[in-house]
Amino acid sequence: MPHTFSSKTRELSIRQMATESMDLVVVGGGITGAGIALDAASRGLTVALIEKNDFAFGTSSRSTKLIHGGLRYLKQLEFGLVKEVGSERAIVHRLAPHLVIPEKMLLPLYEKRGMGYWLASLGLKIYDWLAGVKQQDRRVMLTRGQTLRAEPLLKPEDVKGGAIYAEYRTDDARLTIEIIKTANSKGAIIANYCRVTDFVYAENRVAGVQVTDLITGNTFTVKANTVVNAAGPWVDELRELNHSIKTKRLHLTKGVHLVVSHNKFPIKQAIYFDVDDGRMIFAIPRGRTTYIGTTDTNYNGSKDDVLTTLGDLTYIVNATNRTFPKVGLTINDIESSWAGLRPLIHEDGKSASELSRKDEIFESETGLISIAGGKLTGYRKMAERIVDRVVSTSFPQLKIKCFTESIPFSGAQFRNYDEVRNYKGSLLIQLSVLHLADHVNYLVANYGKQCDLILERLRTNLEKDTDVALLKAELWYCLEYEMVLTPEDFLVRRTGMLYFDLPRLQKAKEVVFLEFKSFFNWSSNDLGIARERLEKLILQATQFLPSNNP
Ligand code: FAD
């Protein structure tokens, strides 16, 4: 039985972090902070993790959602990075086979653009070798005919051949929340909606953080031996508070994805294709949709409201129509979109696309450790580097090395993907009788074996409309076990409904609001604020501004 991780445990956690002195405070509940908290707690350090919004609110819910070896890094000759993230893919898949799912990627090849046939063949061979890909999953080169049969929507005149290679797809926000929950089960004390507003110092060293609880407005201090700043695009804001931006600083670039119905863009598998400006973008089928992205442009606007502009939209729509002319995408086909920021390290003279994706660690004179750059895929290794550093500096007596490669995530007690398939089969039998068979793939990918709790709740609270009963059971699970505090936590990051199932969200939202009202004893005013906030998010995902907001 998993232990609860909810608004109630949040209050206890806040009290505990405000009274005990911690070995380590981690600022930021994205994938980087989550990974650090899990690594440190599992090695025996006392850890507090503090997130100013919901977990994965920042970049970790707005990526391309691939656990990938980064073929583009091969183009930039970053062999070390390809090797590291390539071998990490297999580890993260093993830890959560229901959530990190193998996906064969089609790479169409052209006469006069992109890599060309022979270069791609060699590049992918090197890629497979660096990433340690198993024999049966290694790249397969395709003839022109095979490529067009694999994807009949491609413009036939242009295609010269193709390649199929191995990647993994995931849900970034779900991956983050599962790591957060696993860290919590190893003893990390964790709270969302708490903002770090400043540092506290003792003898000129950072010795903790000042925090505002954004739900109650209360402020408190958390004392710590070491503070790690894993605030993603906000890393420099915290470094500024610490007066420690002396040399390198962040360079934020924006990446946008568009979601269309799969009926409109019915690709048979994931595709990685060339754009006229030399970049490449992905088209990935997911449930009832296909999503396409990403862009890569310099960004100086608000970090809290990153929006898709008409320019971003036009770039992706034009690139798609050029490669798949039969699809004829228009602005009216875009169901939803999201925009995220890459927290990269600035390098003079380099364009957005040329900047390295490698992570870097900075330590200030007062001992604040900051980490930026990197990939979702490399989170475990980034965490290991940070925790090794903290241990060797402050806890040299601790001899335990990183062992997160053998800690499965909560809900992931599957030994391999075959076991995931069997579990899906048993769920299909149970849900078919309730006319809910369509939800099986989604439920298992999202919750793994934690579906057992959702189904138990569903059975004991059945109602005539089984779809609504399932929604309520899922929401109950997220309120009790995933520290959901607002409707958007549930509708955006726990379920991805805002992006991948807007029609269901429109039907579900009133049920969700009323469940929140009763769970949190909300007033009509609270309800009004939540409704307004969600409508704003729906508008942001579906309407496109002429330019970035200031
Ligand atoms: P974030 O996820 O942004 O987390 C930082 C957190 O810190 C935020 O939740 C924020 O609210 C919190 N915070 C900030 N300030 C404070 C404060 N004062 N107090 C408390 N909390 C605070 N990588 C891949 O491996 N595969 C991909 O397919 C991929 N695609 C990408 C596509 C795009 C468009 C982008 C932008 C990135 C992509 N990446 C991908 C990279 C990857 O998503 C990021 O490297 C990763 O998510 C960064 O995580 P993070 O935890 O460092 O930052």
Residues whose N, C-alpha, C, O or C-beta is under 5 A from the ligand:
A	BS01	FAD	V27 G28 G29 G30 I31 T32 G33 I50 E51 K52 N53 D54 A56 F57 G58 T59 S60 R62 S63 T64 K65 L66 I67 H68 C194 R195 V196 A230 A231 G232 P233 W234 T253 G255 V256 T294 G340 L341 R342 G373 G374 K375 L376 T377
